[in-house]
Amino acid sequence: MPSRARSARPGAHWDELRGKVGKGEQIATTKKRLADVGEEHVRDAEKRLRRGNEYRADFERVSVPVLGHRRITEITPQEIIKLDDRLRASGWRRRRSPTI
């Protein structure tokens, strides 16, 4: 995997990982928790999105309390779907930028 050079465009590393996952490639496992990885992602989103501060608030209010303590490699798609179902049932509406 190429190094995460600071001269690269912000978010390029995440784009690379998304591409690999989309192709079904395995990516290196990590011990990072969702809250840690999310913080990195949200920091980038705050710079790029007009509503970056709302994106952070949604992430911290919705995702972190439920899954933030978990390692990202341990979170299953079923858990994400279950969280999404609970949010929809409670009447929560996503803003323009989904957080989950």
N, C-alpha and C positions, 0 to 999 in steps of 0.2 A: 504494500500500500504506500502511495507517495506520502511524503512528509507533509504536515500541515503548515506550509509556509505562510507567514503573515502577509506576504506580498500578494497572495491570492485573494480573489474577490471574497468578501464575507459570505459564509454559507456554502462555499465550494466543497468543503469536506462533506457536509451533509448531503449535498447534491450527488456526490460520488457514491456515498453509502446508499442513498435511495435508489440509484441506478443499479447497484449490485443486487439489492434486495429484489427489485423489480425483475431482474433477470434470473432470480432464484439462486444466486450465488450466496455462499456462506460468508458471513463477516465475522471478524474476530469478536470473541465474547469479552465482556467487561464486567467489572464489579460495581460500576457506577449505578447509582440509584436514579429513578426517574426525576426526582427533584434536582439532582445535579446536572443531568443531561438537559433537562428542561430549562434550567437557568441559563445554560450556554445558548440554547436555541432562542429563548425569549430575549436575551440580550441582543442577539442579532436582529430579531424581529422588531424590537423597539427602534432600531436605527432605520430599518427599511420601510416599516408600515406607518401610515398616518395615525392609526389607532394602536400603536405599539403598547402604550400604557394600558389600554383596555385588554389587549391580548395578555399582558402580564397578569392583570387582575383576574381574568377568567382562569388562567392556568393555576394561579395560586389559590383561588377560591374553589375550583372544581377538581382539578387533577391531583394536586399535591396532597390534600387531606386523605384522599382515597388510595392513591397508588404511589405517592411521592417517596415513601420509605422503602419501596420494593426495588430490587435490582431490575434493570430494564430487560435483561435476558430471561427473567422469570415471569414477566407479565405476558399473559396469553391473549390472543385475539378475542377469545370468549370473554375475558374480563373487561376488555375495552367495550365490547358490544353490550355487556351487562351494565356498565356504567352509563353508556349512551342511552340505553333503554330506561334506566332510572331517571336520568335527567329529562328525557322527553316526557315521561309519565308525570314528573313534578311540574311540567310546564316551562322548564328552562328553555330559552331560545338562544341559539348561537348568534353571535354577531357575525360580521363579514368574515372574520378570520377564525376558523374553528381551532379550538385549543386541544382537543382530545386527540 
